Amino acid sequence: MDYIKDILNRLIDMYERREGFKKEPSSLRVIQADIKKIYPEYVDRYNHSVYKDINTAIEKLINENFIESKADETGKYEKVKLNVESIAECYKRVKRIDIPQRCEKIKEVLDLFKDKSACTEMYYIRLE
């Protein structure tokens, strides 16, 4: 599993559900995820490879300034917090389009069908 993409996608999903794109970053509640809840195998002491892979992913995301987190004395991360200031780079990293851009693309497509005659022409063009 690509834990980097998975963690970022989960945090971006939270950001979108809270409509963070409509607010100033300073006014947003903290967007964070509990690693143990997302990945129960992370705390399985017999599954060291998953623990190592998740830690590596978290450390890369911290180094790239996408998230903030601190490891406890045993080296485990409890929560990861999205760095909202770098949200545009997060979208690029996981190859996603943010909601305002998606809405704009949908609007462009709908504008093509605004005129009824344009719809009819498009229909006939597709039939040919």
ChimeraX attribute file (.defattr): number of C-alpha atoms within 10 A of each C-alpha:
attribute: neighborCount
match mode: 1-to-1
recipient: residues
	/A:1	8
	/A:2	9
	/A:3	16
	/A:4	19
	/A:5	16
	/A:6	14
	/A:7	21
	/A:8	23
	/A:9	18
	/A:10	16
	/A:11	23
	/A:12	23
	/A:13	13
	/A:14	16
	/A:15	20
	/A:16	14
	/A:17	10
	/A:18	14
	/A:19	12
	/A:20	18
	/A:21	16
	/A:22	11
	/A:23	10
	/A:24	10
	/A:25	14
	/A:26	9
	/A:27	8
	/A:28	15
	/A:29	10
	/A:30	13
	/A:31	19
	/A:32	19
	/A:33	18
	/A:34	12
	/A:35	19
	/A:36	15
	/A:37	12
	/A:38	12
	/A:39	14
	/A:40	9
	/A:41	16
	/A:42	22
	/A:43	15
	/A:44	12
	/A:45	10
	/A:46	10
	/A:47	11
	/A:48	13
	/A:49	12
	/A:50	18
	/A:51	19
	/A:52	14
	/A:53	16
	/A:54	22
	/A:55	19
	/A:56	14
	/A:57	17
	/A:58	25
	/A:59	19
	/A:60	14
	/A:61	22
	/A:62	18
	/A:63	11
	/A:64	13
	/A:65	16
	/A:66	22
	/A:67	26
	/A:68	17
	/A:69	16
	/A:70	15
	/A:71	14
	/A:72	9
	/A:73	7
	/A:74	6
	/A:75	11
	/A:76	17
	/A:77	20
	/A:78	14
	/A:79	17
	/A:80	23
	/A:81	17
	/A:82	27
	/A:83	19
	/A:84	23
	/A:85	14
	/A:86	13
	/A:87	21
	/A:88	13
	/A:89	14
	/A:90	25
	/A:91	15
	/A:92	11
	/A:93	14
	/A:94	14
	/A:95	11
	/A:96	13
	/A:97	12
	/A:98	16
	/A:99	13
	/A:100	11
	/A:101	10
	/A:102	12
	/A:103	12
	/A:104	11
	/A:105	12
	/A:106	11
	/A:107	11
	/A:108	11
	/A:109	11
	/A:110	11
	/A:111	11
	/A:112	12
	/A:113	14
	/A:114	10
	/A:115	10
	/A:116	10
	/A:117	10
	/A:118	13
	/A:119	13
	/A:120	11
	/A:121	12
	/A:122	13
	/A:123	11
	/A:124	10
	/A:125	9
	/A:126	7
	/A:127	7
	/A:128	5
